[in-house]
């Protein structure tokens, strides 16, 4: 059972329940994938809300691996979930909320 206090969520993908978590390693992976210099830059990117389908795939794949699942982006790209594209966006929103808090905009460091 996922523990939201540890940043974990549950998501049903392809009819299976998975635990997702953006561990420090998963966040470092996302910094690299998005070309973010640091965690603050990554937070600002997420806070702007303009995430592509490819971004959703990267975030979900990192969350799956952080949750202990051996699933890469190629597999995530082929998965299905309830609500189709909106369902994937909801999973990412829940994952980011569990990781950074319910009010992501308050957590984003200002631009230097």
N, C-alpha and C positions, 0 to 999 in steps of 0.2 A: 504494500500500500504506500503510495507516494506521501512524502512528508513536506508540505508546503513551506514549513519553517526552514527546511533545508534547501528550498528552491526547487523542489520536485513537483511535477504535475503528471497526470495520467492522460494519455491520448489513445484513441482507438484508430488504428491505421490498418487497412486491409483486413478488418474484422478481428484484429488482435489488440489487446491492451498493452501499452508500453509505458514505462516510466521515462520521463525526459527531465534533464537537469543541466543547466549551464554552469558546469564546474569551472574552476579557474582555467583548467586546460582547454575546455570548450570555448571559453571567452578569448583565450589567447589565439585559438584557431580562427575564431571569427574576426579578431583584430587583423590577422594576416589576410584572411579571405576578403575583407572589405578595405584593406589598405589603411586601416586606422592606426595612428601613431601610438595611441594609448587608450585606456579604458574610457576616459572622458570623451574622446573623439568617437568611440564606438557608441556610447550612450547618446551623444548628440545625433548621430546618424539614425539610431532607432527612434529617437524622440520626434524626428521630423515626420514620421509616419509614411514616408514614400518608399515602401518596400516592394521590389519586383517579385515575380514568381520565383526567379532564381535565388533571390535573397531569402524567401521563405524556405526554400529547399535547403540552403546552407544552414540556416538557423535550426530547423527541425533536425537535420542530420547531426549537427553538433550537440543538440540537446539529447538525441537518442544515444549517441556515444557517451555523453556525460552521465546518462542514466544507466550505463552498463550494457548497452545493446550494440552489437557489431553490425551497424547499418551505415552505409555510405550515402552520399548525395545521389548517386545513380539509382540506388534502390528507392530512395525517398521520392525521386522524380516520377517513379512508376506507381507509387502507392495511391490509394483512394481513402477518402474519409467522408463522414457524414457532412453534408453541406458543400461538397466540392471545394472550389477555390476559397470560398468564404470560410469553410471549415478549417482549412489550413491557416488562414489568417487568424482565426480565433485561437488555434493552438499556439501560434507564435505570440499573440497578445497575452495569453495566459502564462506562457513560459517567461516572457519578459517581465510581466507583473510579479511572478513568483521570484524571479531573480533580483529585480531592482526595486521592488515595492509597487504598490498600487498606483502611486502618483509619480510616474516616471519623469514627468516634466519638472517636479521639484528636486529630483535626484541628479539632474543634468548639470554638470559644472558649466559655468559661463565660458564663452569663447575668450581666449586671451587677447 
